[in-house]
Amino acid sequence: MAGRCYAGQMKLLAQYYSIKDCDIGEDTIVRDFVNLYGCRIGRECRIAAYVEIQRGVVIGDRVKVEAFAFIPTGVTIEDEVFIGPRATFTNDGGQEGRLHRRRRGHRVRRDDRRERHGGRRRGGHQGRASGSGGGRQPGPRYQEEVSKMNKIPVSRPTVTDEMVEAMADAVRNERMVLGESVFKFEEEFARYTGTKHAISVSSGTDALVLTLIALNVRGKEVITSPLSFIATANSIVHAGATPVFADSSPKDLNIDPAEVRTMSGTAAIMPVHLFGQPARMDELREAVGEKVKIIEDACQAHGAVYKGKKAGSIGDAGCFSFYATKNMTVGGDGGMITTNDERLAADLRKLRDCGRTSRYVHDIFGFTARLNTANAAFGRVQLRNLDGWNERRRAIARRYAEKLRDVPEVILPPMGNRDITPVFHLFVVRAEDRDALARSLQSRDIETAVHYPVPIHLQPVYRDAFGYSPGSYPESERLADRVLSLPVFPTLADEDVDRVCEAIIDHYGGKI
């Protein structure tokens, strides 16, 4: 299994290994046949073949671990320690072990990292273990480190050397704004979504705003969902239009086609593919008629499929976000607009670049909303991995569904069918005691999130501006009180999914 490292770049000199949820420092070398999971390893370490380091272990800088060593949960190894071949540590009695470096016959305190006058220590020193037989109890900093390693986050972006190197190469060799990587990224994204055009912009919000402006919705109404991130409705306001909401469906949490009501001033509808679940596009088209434009808010739906068509290719335009937690990112903020409309694409390219038609010639009031070249280069690598990551998200979703199917207190999200392929940007369950469940999981170092606790129409700014009040969209309000996002990201391990499920089952008093 491919490993993940954070906080630095290790040197993986191995073909066969298992590395899961590890924080491995810069210039640390890892050899073949290692088994590392849930541990923290410092800088410039050397981990030989056939080494096993278990969850919660903390290893300092410049530590050398020889072949066949076994380091179990609860051990901390400080800087510049040598662990000989086949060394094995134990933690009997439930006490955490600690390995301390020795110098001139006495034990060095943990804070004694460097010589009195600074600089690196000279030479390597063998340490000794304490803890399994009445040694010093670990301090709060150690406990904090272990807690961090055991915590399961709700989301985590995937970053590799290839992505970072692509950014660096773009900075060194291309124009930093609208360089070659930008146009290649647009071509590749258009091909991926099955559209004629893809126009990159600086954020998902800008994608929505510019699309609405290009479609000339000013002074008219645009229908959307009240259960979404506030940027969905804000984009309508910024485009000079009036947001009009249609209530959510308990079936898929998306906008309910049966709740859509058009008026003479309705210019467009903006359905949200919420949490990576495609909205019911055919029913929405039937509800609004052929003259009303459909703008897909696909900011959470990269790669989702509705009746054989990719999200972003079904309506008149599709808008994507590349924020860090999305199914794919560009290493920062960014967005993309997809369309088959030649004129719309041309207008969007001008709008994102100050209304420019040629150098210092501008024929419309535009914006500075371009995607940086380095971010585009990063996104190109991400895009190549997107389908594999989405399949992993679906596998995680299936595992959740299987493990939690007999928990009646938890309502699971739709898993997809012949017509709909979700991508599980978020895995959102519903529970009557949502807040209590969230606290229970937090106590077990499992992070959750609520998307979104306050529907848009009940946000103070919308209540003040449009006079909305509780009860205006009751289903969206009920859902907002019950939804809970569980951890889901491509590198989430199966055993961590099981741990989340076990915690939920235990919360409700079930048998694990």
N, C-alpha and C positions, 0 to 999 in steps of 0.2 A: 504493500500500500504506500502510495506517495505520502511523504511527510509534509508538515506545515511548520514553518518557523516564523516567529515574530520577533521584533526588536532587533533583528540583525539578519545576516545572511550566512548560513552555515555552508560548509563544503561537504556535500554528500558524495562520498567515494564508495558507492554501493549500488548493486543491482537488486538485491533481495533484502528487504527490511520492512519493518512495521513501525511507523512513527505517527502518533495521533495526539493532537492537541498539546503540542509541546512549544515552549518558548526557548529557542536556541540562539545563542549569541553569535556575533560576528566572528568569522575565521575559526569557528569550531569545526573539527573534522569528525565525521561519522562514517564508520566502516560497515561492511556487509553483515547481514544476519543479526542486526540489533533489534531489540524490542523496547521502544521508548513510548510511554504514554502518560499524559497529564503531568509532565515534569518540567522543571525550569533548569536550563543548563547555561552557564555563563559564556564569556568570550574566550577564544583561543584554547578551548579544551580539546582533548583527544579521546574519542570514544572508540575502543577497539571492537573487533568482531565478537559476536555471540554475547554481547552485554545486554542485560535487562535492567531497566530503570523504571520504577513504578510510579503511579500517580502520587503527586504531592511532594516528591523528592525535589530538593533545591540544591543545586551544585554551583559553586562559585566560579571564578575566572581561573584560567590556566590550570585546570585539573586534568590529570591523565588517568584514564580508567582502562586497565589492561583486559585482555580477552577473558571471556566466561565469568566476569564479575556480575554479582547480583546485588542490587541496591533496592530494598523494599520501601514501601510507604513509611513516612515518618523520619527518614534520614535527611540531615542537612550536611553538606560537605562544603567547607569553606575554601578560600582561595589557595591555589598552588599545592594541592594535595596529590599524592601518588597512590593509586589503588592498584595493588598487584594482581597478577593473573589468578583467576578462580576465587577471588575474595568474595565472601558472603557475609552480609550483615543481617541481624535479626532484631526484632522489636518485641520480645516477649513481655508480658505484663501490660501490654497496651500502651507503653510509654514510647514517645518519639525519641529516636536516636539522633545524635549530633556528632559529626566528625569534625574535630578541631585540629588545626595545624600546630605542630610543636616547633619551638625554636629555643636552643640553648637550655633544654631541660624543663621549660615551663610552658603552660598552655597560653596561647595568645588569645586575647579577647576578640570577639567578633568585629568590633569597631576598629581594631588595629589592622587596617588594610595596607598601610604603606610605612616605610621607614620614616623616622622622625623628620628628616629633611626632605621628604617627598621622593618621587620616583618609584620605579618598580623594585620589588624585592629581588634579592639575588638567590638563585638556586631553587630547587624544589625540595619540599620537606614532606615526609610521611606523617600522616595524621593518626589519631587514635579515636576509637569509638567510645562514646558514653551514652547512656540512656537506657539500655536494656537492663542495667543493673543498678539503678538508683542514681543515674547521672542528673545533670542540671536540666530542669524543665525548660522547654522552649519559651522564648519571650514573645511579646505581642507582634513584633515585626515578622517573626517566623510564621506565627499563626495566620497573619494576614497574607503572606506569600502562599501558604498552602490553600487558603480559602480561594484566592484568585485562580489557582490552578484547577480547583475542583468545580468552579462555577461554570455553568452552561449558559452562554449568552443567547439572547433571542435571535440575534443575527450577527453575521461576521463576513465581511467582504473577503474575496480571495485575491491575493496579490502574489505574483511570482516574479522571479528574476527577469523572465522574458518581457513582462509588461514594463518593468522599471527600465530595462535596457532599451526598449522601444521608445519610451519617452525621451531618454537621454540622447538616443540617436537622432530623433526628430529635432531636438533643440540644437544639436551640433550641426546638422546638415540641411535643415529646411527653414523656410520662413516661419517665424513663430506664430504668425497669424495667417490663416488661410493658406497654409503650406500644403504640400503634396499629400500628406497623410489625411488631411481633412477631406479632400475630394475622393481619395480611395476609400475612406471609411464610409462616406455617403454612398458610393457605388455599391459597396459590399452590403450595407444595411438595406438599400433598396432591393437588391437581389435576394437578400434573406427574407424580407417581408413580402416579396412578390409584387412590388410596386415599381412604377416607372421613375419616381423621383424620391430622394431623401435629402432633406435640407437640415444640416446640423446647426444648432443654436446653443446658447450659453446655459440653459437650464430647461427643465420640463415646464416650469411656469411660463418662461418665454415662448416655448413651443405653443402653448395654449393661447397666450395673448396675441402673438403674431398671426396665428392662424385665424383667430376671430376677427382681427383687424383686416386681414387680407380678404375675408369673406364679407366685409362691410356690414357688420351687425349693429353698428352704432344706432342708438335710439330704438332698438327693437328688443325682443325677448329671446332669451336662450334658456332652454330647459336642461336641468341637470339633477344630480342626486344630492340630497342633503347629507348622506353618509359617505364622506370622502374627506381627504385632506383639504383644508380651507383654500388652497391655491386653485382648486378647480373652479369654485365660484368667484374667487377674487379675479381670475383672469377675465371673466365675463364683465365685471365692473370696470376693470382697467381698459377694456376694449370699448367702453361707452355704452354697453348694453345692460339690460336688467335681468338678473338671474331669477328664474322661476323653477321651483323644485317640484319633483314628482316623488312620491314616497317609495321606500325600498320594499323589495320582496323578501319575505322570510325564506323563500326557496333557495335563493343564491346570494342574498344581500345586495344585489345590484338593483338598479332602477327598475321598477315594476311597470311593464308596458301598459298594464290595465289602468295605471294611475296617471298616464300621460294625457294631458289636455292641451291641445294647440289652440291658439287664437289668431286673429288676422295679423297681429304684430309679431308672431313667432318666426324668427329667422333661422334658428338652428336648434338642434338638440345635442347635448354633449354627454353621452353615456360613459360611465366609468367602468372599466373592467376591474372591479374591485378585488384586491388581494390576489390577482392573477386569474380570476374566474371570468371568462368572457361573458359579456352581457348578451341578452337575447336579441340579436341585431335584426333578424327578420321581423319579429313582432314589433320592434321599435319603428322600423321603416313603415310597416303597415299602419302604426298608430299615428305617425306624423305626416304621412303622404310623401309624394315624390319631390315636392317643391322645397321642403325644409331640409337644410343641410345637416348632415350627421358628421360630427367631429368625435372621433374615438379618443377618450382619455385613456390611453394605453400605457400610462406611466408605471403601472405595476404589472404589465402583461407581456413582456418581451418574449416572443415565441409561442404565446397562447394561440390556440386554433379554434375557430368556429366554423363548422360545416366545411372543412377543407381549406379555409382561408386563414392566413395569419392575422393576428390583431394588427391594426394599422392599415390593412388593405381592404377593409370592408366598407367603411364610410367614405365620405368625400375627402377626409384627411384623418391621419392618425398622429397622436402626439405622445412622445416617450420622454421619460426622465432617466438620466444616468447618475442620479444621486448614489452615494456610496453604498447604501443598503439595498439597492435594487438588484434584480436578477443579474444584471450586468452594469458595470460602471465605467467611467473614463478616468478614474483616479482623482475625482473632484466633481464639481457641478458640471452638468452638460445636458443637452436634450437633442431630440431629432423629430422632424416632421416628415411624414410619408404621404404621398398623394399620387394619383394618376392624372391629375389636372395640370396640363402644361402651363397655362396662364397663372394658376395659383402658385405653382412652384417658382415661376419667374418673379412674381410679386414678393414671395417670401424671401428669396435670395436678396432682393433689394432691401426689404424691410430690416433684415438682420445686419445689414452693412450700411447704415446711415442713409438709406434710399439711393445708393450709388448705382449709376448706370455705366459710368466709366470714370477714370481718374478725375476727381474734383468736379464731377458732374452728377447732380442729384435731382431726380424728378418727382420724388415723394418724400414725405416726412418719415424718416426711418429711425432706427435704433442702433446702438452698438450692442449686438447680441450674438457675436460670433463664438464658435467653439475654438479654443486654443489648439494649435497643431499638436503639441505634446499630449494633450488629453485625447485627441483623435487617435494618435498612435497607440496609446494605452487601450483605447476602446476597440481597436482592430483585433488585438490579441484576445480581449475578453469575448468579442463576438464569435471568434473561432471555437471558443469553449462553451458557448451558451447552451447549445442543445444537450451536451453531456451534463452540464450543471442542472438544467431543467429536469432531465430524466432522474437525476439523483434526488431532486426535490420531490418528484412524484413518488419515488421509492420510499422516501421518508414519510410522505403523507400516507401511503398504503400501510406502512408499518404502524403509524399512529392509529389508523382506522382499525387495523386488525387487533391491536392491543386494547383499544378503548371501546370496542363495539359492544361490550357487555356492561358498560357504565351508563346507566339510564340518565344520570344527572348531567351528562355532557352531550351536547348536540354537535355532531361532526360536520365539516363543510362538504359540499358536493365533491365527489371524487372524479367526475367526468363521465362521459359516455361516448357513443358513436359519433355524436355531433360536436362535442365540446371536449377539448383537451386543455385543462388548466395548467398553470405553471407554478402555483403555490408560492408566489412572492411572500405571502404570509400563510401560516396554517392557523386559521382562526376557528376556535370552538366557541360554543355558547353555554353558559351556565348561569342558573338563577343566583347562585352565591359567588358570582365572579370575583368580587374583591377578596372574599375569604379564601377562595382557591388560589388566587394570586399570592396572597400572604403566605399560605401554606407552602407553595412552591418556592417562594423566596427564602423561606426558612431552611430549605434544603439546597440552597445555592443554585436554584434554577430561575433564570431570568424570564420574565414574561413582559408583555406590553399590551396596552389597550389602544386599538385603532378603530374607532376614535371615540373618546369618552363623551364628547359634546358634539352633537350634530351641527352642521354649519348654520342652519337657521336659528339655533339657540346661542350661537356665539354673540357676545355683547355687541359687536359692530353691526351684525345683521339684524339683531333685535332692535337696535336704535335706528338703523337706516330704513328698514322695511316693515317694522312692526310685528315681527313674528313672536309667538309665545308658545309655551308648552302645550302640546296637543295638536299643533299645526300638522305635523307629520308623525303620527303615533307609532307606526311600525319602525321607522328609523330611530325614534326615541327609545323604543323597547330594545331594539338591537344594540344600541349604544350602551345600554345598561348591562348587557350580558356578554358581549364579545370579549374574547381573550386570545391573544396571539401567543402560540407556543413556539419554542425554538425551531427554526428551520433554515438551513443554509447548506450548500453542497458538501462541505467538509464535516458536517455533523456526523459523528460516529453512531452506528446502530446501538451500541451499548448505552450511549447517552440518551437516545430516543427511548430505550427501554427504561432508563432511570426516570425520565420524565413521566412515562406512563405508570410506572410503579408508584411514584409519588402521588399521582392523581387518584389511582385506585385506592391507595392507602388513605388519602384524604377523605374519601367517601366510605371508608370502613370496609372495603371489599377485600377479597383474598388475592394475594399476589402470586 
